[in-house]
Amino acid sequence: MRALGGIFLAGALAIPHACASATTITIYVGTTPELCEDGALRLNQVGIAVAKRREIDDPASSPLQRFARGCQDARTGFVASLVIVPNEDRSAEVAIRVVAGLDGNSANACDAEDGQPPINCVVTKRLVRFVEGHDVPVTVLLEPECVGISCPMGLVCIRGATCAPPEAIPITLDEPDASSVRDASAAAIPACVQKGGKVLTNPPTCSTSFAKDVLPALSLGGCQDTRCHGSATPPPLFLPNDAAKTYAAMVQLVTSNGLPLISPCSVDPAASSLDDVVNPDRKPDNLMPPIVGLKGSASTVEAWLACGSPDN
C-alpha cells in the first residue's frame, strides 16, 4: 500500500474485498457503454488522485496515482474501483480527482495544470469523509456529456453537462445528475467565481484558521446575535459552532458595494468587503459591529483574507 497525505491507497484498481469492520472509502468508476465501444470517443485510460481538499485542483501537488486502461466490462460500463484506507484520522475528509483520456489521450495528458483539459478528456472530483467502522461507496460516472467541458476552477462537470462544486454533489451509489445538486450548487459557488474569477489553485500556507481564529473573532463581535446574523436575515448566516455552514454562507455573498464578502479568488484583502466591514480604521458607516468594528481582531481577519480566504 502507498501512503499519501495520511491516506493509504489499498491495492490496485480492482474490485475490492468486503470487510465488515473496515474503515474505508471505495471508489467505483464507470461510464456509459458507448464510451467502451470502438469509435472516436473510446475510453483509453483513467487515472485517480487522492489528496487533501486544498491540493486536489493542483496536479503538481496531487498527481494521478492509479491508472486503468479502457473498460473492464463494456456491457455495463465498469472501468475500475479503488479502496482508500485512512492512516490516522478515521474521520478525515478525502478529495478525489478522476481523469479520463479518450481517443488515444492518456490520463496524464488530460490532467492539465491550468485547469483547462484538452478536448476528448473528462475530469471530475468528489469530496467524501471516512466513517469509522464502515465502507463509504463513491460512484463516479464518466459522462459523455462532459467530454471536453472545462468548468470554472473549483467546479466539476456532472450529468446534464452542468458545472457544480464537489461539496454539493451527494455521495450516493448512483451518479447524481444536475437536478439533485442544482439548489446546493447555486448556493455553494463562491461569489468571486460567479463574478468571473477563479478560485486560487495554489494559495499560500496560512497560519490563520477560519474555524479556530476568524470565527471566534467574529463571535466576540456579536455577529451571531439574532438581531444581526444569527438567522438567515440579514445575510450571511453566522453560526459560531458551525464553521462549515458559516463559511458557505459568507463565501457566496456579494455585498452592496459589489464585492464578495470574502474572496477565495484573491490574496488581496481589498478584494473582500469583509476587510472594510470589520476594520476600525475604515469609514465608520461601513463598520460591523456598528461604529467600532472588530477592535483588536481586525488584523486576524486581514491576515486570513491575505491567505485567499481559505476554508480552513
C-alpha positions, 0 to 999 in steps of 0.5 A: 500500500502507498501512503499519501497525505495520511491516506493509504491507497489499498491495492490496485484498481480492482474490485475490492474485498468486503470487510465488515469492520473496515474503515474505508472509502471505495471508489467505483468508476464507470461510464456509459457503454458507448464510451467502451465501444470502438469509435472516436470517443473510446475510453483509453485510460483513467487515472485517480488522485487522492489528496487533501481538499486544498491540493486536489485542483493542483496536479503538481501537488496531487498527481494521478496515482492509479491508472486503468486502461479502457473498460473492464466490462463494456456491457455495463460500463465498469472501468475500475474501483479503488479502496482508500484506507485512512492512516490516522484520522478515521474521520478525515475528509478525502478529495478525489480527482478522476481523469479520463483520456479518450481517443488515444489521450492518456490520463496524464495528458488530460490532467492539465495544470491550468485547469483547462483539459484538452478536448476528448478528456473528462475530469471530475472530483468528489469530496467524501469523509471516512466513517469509522467502522464502515465502507463509504461507496463513491460512484463516479460516472464518466459522462459523455456529456462532459467530454471536453467541458472545462468548468470554472476552477473549483467546479466539476462537470456532472450529468446534464453537462452542468458545472457544480462544486464537489461539496454539493454533489451527494455521495450516493451509489448512483451518479447524481445528475444536475437536478439533485445538486442544482439548489446546493450548487447555486448556493455553494459557488463562491461569489468571486467565481460567479463574478468571473474569477477563479478560485486560487489553485495554489494559495499560500500556507496560512497560519490563520484558521477560519474555524479556530481564529476568524470565527471566534473573532467574529463571535466576540463581535456579536455577529451571531446575535439574532438581531444581526446574523444569527438567522438567515436575515440579514445575510450571511448566516453566522453560526459560531459552532458551525464553521462549515455552514458559516463559511458557505454562507459568507463565501457566496455573498456579494455585498452592496458595494459589489464585492464578495464578502470574502474572496477565495479568488484573491490574496488581496484583502481589498478584494473582500468587503469583509476587510472594510466591514470589520476594520476600525480604521475604515469609514465608520458607516461601513463598520460591523459591529456598528461604529467600532468594528472588530477592535483588536481582531481586525488584523486576524481577519486581514491576515486570513483574507491575505491567505485567499480566504481559505476554508480552513 
